[in-house]
Amino acid sequence: MKARVHVTFKPGVLDPQGKAIANALHGMGFTGVGEVRQGKYIEIELAEGDKSEAKAAVEAMCRQLLANPVIENYTVDVDPRN
Protein backbone atom coordinates (compact mmCIF):
# COMPACT_ATOMS: atom_id res chain seq x y z
CA MET A 1 0.00 0.00 0.00
CA LYS A 2 1.30 3.46 -0.84
CA ALA A 3 0.55 6.73 0.93
CA ARG A 4 1.05 10.10 -0.69
CA VAL A 5 1.42 13.18 1.51
CA HIS A 6 1.29 16.81 0.34
CA VAL A 7 2.49 19.42 2.82
CA THR A 8 1.96 23.14 2.21
CA PHE A 9 2.18 26.32 4.24
CA LYS A 10 -1.04 27.56 5.76
CA PRO A 11 -2.52 30.72 4.23
CA GLY A 12 -0.83 33.79 5.65
CA VAL A 13 2.47 32.04 6.38
CA LEU A 14 5.35 33.61 4.47
CA ASP A 15 6.75 31.39 1.72
CA PRO A 16 10.17 32.74 0.68
CA GLN A 17 10.84 29.85 -1.72
CA GLY A 18 7.49 30.42 -3.42
CA LYS A 19 8.35 34.12 -3.75
CA ALA A 20 11.76 33.25 -5.24
CA ILE A 21 10.12 30.89 -7.75
CA ALA A 22 7.59 33.58 -8.73
CA ASN A 23 10.38 36.14 -9.21
CA ALA A 24 12.40 33.70 -11.33
CA LEU A 25 9.36 32.91 -13.50
CA HIS A 26 8.67 36.61 -13.99
CA GLY A 27 12.33 37.11 -14.94
CA MET A 28 11.96 34.37 -17.54
CA GLY A 29 9.07 36.17 -19.16
CA PHE A 30 6.14 34.35 -17.55
CA THR A 31 4.33 37.57 -16.73
CA GLY A 32 0.95 35.97 -16.12
CA VAL A 33 2.14 34.16 -12.98
CA GLY A 34 0.61 35.38 -9.72
CA GLU A 35 1.43 34.13 -6.25
CA VAL A 36 3.44 30.91 -6.04
CA ARG A 37 3.33 28.64 -3.00
CA GLN A 38 5.69 25.70 -2.73
CA GLY A 39 5.42 22.59 -0.60
CA LYS A 40 6.69 19.07 -0.30
CA TYR A 41 5.51 15.70 -1.55
CA ILE A 42 6.27 12.49 0.33
CA GLU A 43 5.55 8.89 -0.74
CA ILE A 44 5.50 6.19 1.90
CA GLU A 45 5.31 2.46 1.16
CA LEU A 46 3.29 0.76 3.89
CA ALA A 47 2.97 -2.88 4.95
CA GLU A 48 -0.41 -2.14 6.58
CA GLY A 49 -3.27 -4.04 4.92
CA ASP A 50 -6.22 -1.94 6.15
CA LYS A 51 -6.68 1.39 4.36
CA SER A 52 -8.23 3.25 7.31
CA GLU A 53 -5.52 2.05 9.71
CA ALA A 54 -2.83 2.98 7.18
CA LYS A 55 -4.28 6.47 6.78
CA ALA A 56 -4.47 6.92 10.55
CA ALA A 57 -0.83 5.86 10.88
CA VAL A 58 0.33 8.28 8.17
CA GLU A 59 -1.67 11.12 9.72
CA ALA A 60 0.10 10.41 13.01
CA MET A 61 3.43 10.52 11.13
CA CYS A 62 2.44 13.92 9.72
CA ARG A 63 1.51 15.34 13.13
CA GLN A 64 4.69 14.03 14.75
CA LEU A 65 7.34 14.49 12.05
CA LEU A 66 6.40 15.16 8.44
CA ALA A 67 4.56 18.46 8.92
CA ASN A 68 4.57 21.33 11.39
CA PRO A 69 0.86 21.64 12.17
CA VAL A 70 1.35 25.17 13.52
CA ILE A 71 2.33 26.57 10.09
CA GLU A 72 1.61 23.75 7.61
CA ASN A 73 -1.41 21.90 6.26
CA TYR A 74 -1.16 18.36 4.94
CA THR A 75 -3.28 15.96 2.95
CA VAL A 76 -2.95 12.19 2.95
CA ASP A 77 -4.03 9.86 0.16
CA VAL A 78 -3.70 6.10 0.65
CA ASP A 79 -3.93 3.84 -2.39
CA PRO A 80 -4.31 0.14 -1.54
CA ARG A 81 -3.48 -0.86 -5.14
CA ASN A 82 0.11 0.39 -4.95
Buried (B, 14 or more C-beta within 10 A) or exposed (E): BBBBBBBBBEEEEEBEEBBEBBEEBEEEEEEEEEEBBBBEEBEBEBEBEEBEEBBBBBBEBBEEEBBBEEEBBBEBEBEEEE
